[in-house]
Each structure stands twice: as C-alpha cells, then as structure tokens.
Amino acid sequence: MPLRSLRFTSAAVVLTAMASALMAHQPAHAAADRIRLGNTADVSRSAWNGPAFTMNGAGGIVTASMTRAIDDIRGGTGALDVVVLSGSAPTSGSKTPECDTITGLAGVNSCTTWTLTTAGDGNNSQVNTDVRNAEFVYFAGGDQCRYAAWKGTALEASVESVVAKGGGSGGGSAGHHINSPIVYDACNGSVTSAEALANPYDRYIGFTTGMFEWANYGSVINDSHFVTRDRMGRTMSFLARAVKDGLAPGGAAWGVGVEEGGGSLYLDRNGTATQYGKDAYVVLADHQPEQAVDRKPLTYSGFKIWRLTPGSTFDFKNRPACGYYLRSVTNGVTDPNLYSGTPVTDCGTQGGGGALAESEPNDTRDTADDATTLSSPGTLTGSMQSTGDRDYFKLTLSSGQKASVNCGVPSAYDADLYWLDTNGSTLTRSVNNGAGTDESLSFTRTASGTGTYYLDMEAYSGSGTASYSCTVTKS
C-alpha cells in the first residue's frame, strides 16, 4: 500500500496531489492481462472441503498458510486451481510472483494471474470463467481501492461462488484488506495512525461495505503491515468510526491487524484462526466512543486487544470473552505499549468489564437496574422509547473512588445524564444540546465508607429504539 509521507500546505500542491491520486485510482484502460502457469485444463470435482482463508500482512504468499489452505480445501487428495487477481502489474521482476510460489506447492494443478486495471474488467467473461473454475482466489498486494471498485460486478459474485462451493479466498496487504466485511478502502489516500487519532473523520478515511462477508468473520476491519508501520492507532480509530456510524451490526467492531515479513492468519471452515510467521492482533471496540467527531481527536476507553503469536489460535465463531489486554485513547493520545500487555483473566462477560442492558420498568430509583456488581470498565445500554422515558441504574463508590461515565447517544433522540445521591438530589450532570450528542460526567466520593448512587438517563427530546451505550469506569 502506498504511504503518504506528508501533507502539503500550498493549495496548488494540494490540488496537484489530489489530481495525481485520482489518476492512480483511474488508470488508463489497458486490456486485462492473463498469464497461466501449470496445466491448461481445470480440475473437475464434485465436492471440496473448505472454505479456507489466508489473511497476510504483506502482499506475498506465505507458504505455510497457503499450503494448509490447499490441503484443507482438497481434503489432502487430488489437485486444485488457483487464480491470482491484481490491480496492477509488477514494476520489476516476474510478472507472476504469486503464481511462481503457488505452482511449487503440492496439490496445485494450475495458477492463473489476471491483471485488471479498470472496474469494468470485473465483468470480463474470461476472468469470471477462470475464477468460477478455480478453488482458491488470491488478491495480490497493491491498492485495495481498485478491488473495491469491483463491488457489484460479476467478479464479486464469482469470487463468492468459489467460497460457497468449498474453496477459499485470501490476499496480502491490499488483498488482506479487501477480504474483510468492512474495508478501509484508501480511495482518498492512505492515513497514518497519528492522523486517524487526531481526527477519526479525516478525509483520507473511507470504507466500503457489503462486498465480501465470509462466514464467522463478521464486523471485521482488516489492516496490514501492522507493527512495522505502527497501525494500531489507526485501527482503533477505524473501529470507533465503525461503531459510531453503525457499520458493525450489534454495536461491536473487530480489527485484525497482521504483521508483514511472513505474518499470515489462516481461517478454517469452523471459524478457527491459526497464526503463522509473525504476530497478529485482534482488537475489539464494543461500546460507543466517548468522542468520535469530525475535526476532534478520538477518545475511547478500553479497547480489548488479543495478541496472536505464531502457532496461537483464535475462535472467530465463538469469540472469546477473556485473554485480552486493555488500551485506551484520550484526546488522540494512546496508552503506551500498544503491542504488548498482560492479558486480563477476570473478564466477566464479553465486553471487558461486563455489560448490563436496561430492563423496564426502571423509571424510578426504586426500580433502578442494579449495576453495583458491574466491574470496571463496564457498559450500560438502553433506549429512550418515549419522550418522557427515564432509565435509572444503581451504583456504589467507596471513599476516594472516582466514577467516569461516557455515553454515546444515537441520532434518534437527545438525552441528558444525571448523577444522583440516595435521595435523588443531582450531584453532577451532563446536558449537551442536540440529538445524537454524547454525554459524559465524573464524580468522586470524598466521604468515608461506601455510598450508593443513581445514574439517570433522561429523554429531553425525541425517542426511538436505537440504543445508547454508557461506559462506566471506576478509578
């Protein structure tokens, strides 16, 4: 993937750079190019044993994970056909670097490289015939925006048909990106972690959704060259955006960042991933960000991060609720040591410190939902189902303990947040104006002993079934 090393301040230079970027994503209409290695006739077989997927941190083939994909798909017997898709030809060396490696592996009948330089090439009949006759499709490195341009073409359906018959898909770098259901498409340019954290709505951040949605891999955003190019920060920003903008069903978004230099995450038919070569990271954002708005730095508490070392596994079908370490972002600044940490072992439910959904009626202190056992950080969720709705949650604080509450409010309504004592008196509040405007407050108990308090979320205007999400952190 191309890197943008700096931003220009001169308007003339900016316009020139933008024009160059547009030209890069709209190449000259060269004819689609096909090079086939191996046997000229495709294998014909009634059943295959996949699907299988390889997610590589760099563009090249990782022999260990590719060999496993081939063996799993063919069930250890016979041979299969592979198609490599590329949006641009190599500028030096072999014209078929991926197929050069693949054809040397056991169980490969042929490997065909297609270089497709326009969106319209996705409807090329010969391309689609080759893909549908293949058992594995590999997306080469390069520029994932060119792959995203094939959304809605015949080629998208052809790749999906390969997976559906028990074959597989994979890719490296840009090819890794396109194999996630939420694609950071880089169509406006590449963004760094520092830029994404400073503004989660930076114009260089854009997503393509609704393309490839592989089984057991839902709500994922892939990223590549992960540690070497320090991309944890931008993945955090992508995930916060996905949750805030509703791109991930269920209000939780997952990042999969794979390191270059031989890193490859292999996903089998049962949803179990095995890591090869170099480390990978699974990152979870499971609540609304405390701050994710245009031209303001990101604030998000408690990203859950699993570090996958070579040989380790991760169950994407039944995603774990433990074994992660926690890292946060405050005003665009991340916690230190993003790429290593001590795993949490007392995890409660998925979502880190636990979660509690409101249960009506909870419109008074007497009927408040009991959140006194919620560990920290924990999540409270509910909705303002009428313009007069009020949701109460009961909490406790010990002497000297501070509670910080950050609530993401959906655009369907304007809600206000109050922190009350046992008598119902307001101790502090957050009453920001506007539907969809987030609320946050903090309170420190200075009295001795343990005290009981109530968190009151009140509808100010509007209503709806869309959920608010409040993160409660005690320190």
Protein Blocks (a to p, Z undefined) as FASTA:
>chain_A
ZZdfbdcfblklmmmmmmmmmmmmmccddddddddehjfbdcddfbdcbdcddddfbfbd
cfklmmmmmmmmnnopajdddddddfbdcfehjfklmlmmmmmpghiabdcddddfbfkl
mmgmklmmmmmmpcbdcddehjfklmmmmgoiaklmmmmmmmmnopacddehjlmmmmpf
bdceklnopcdfklmmmomkbfkbccdehiaccehighiacdehklmnopmlmmmmmmmm
mmmnopaghhiacdddddehhiacdddfkopacdehiacdddddfbdcfbdcehiacdde
hiacddddehiacdfklccfehiacdddeehiacehklgccddfblopghijopcddddd
ffbfklgccfklpccddddddddfbfkbccdddddddehiacdddddddfkbccdddddd
fkopafbdcddehehiacddddddfbgcjdddddddddfbgcdjbdcddddddZZ
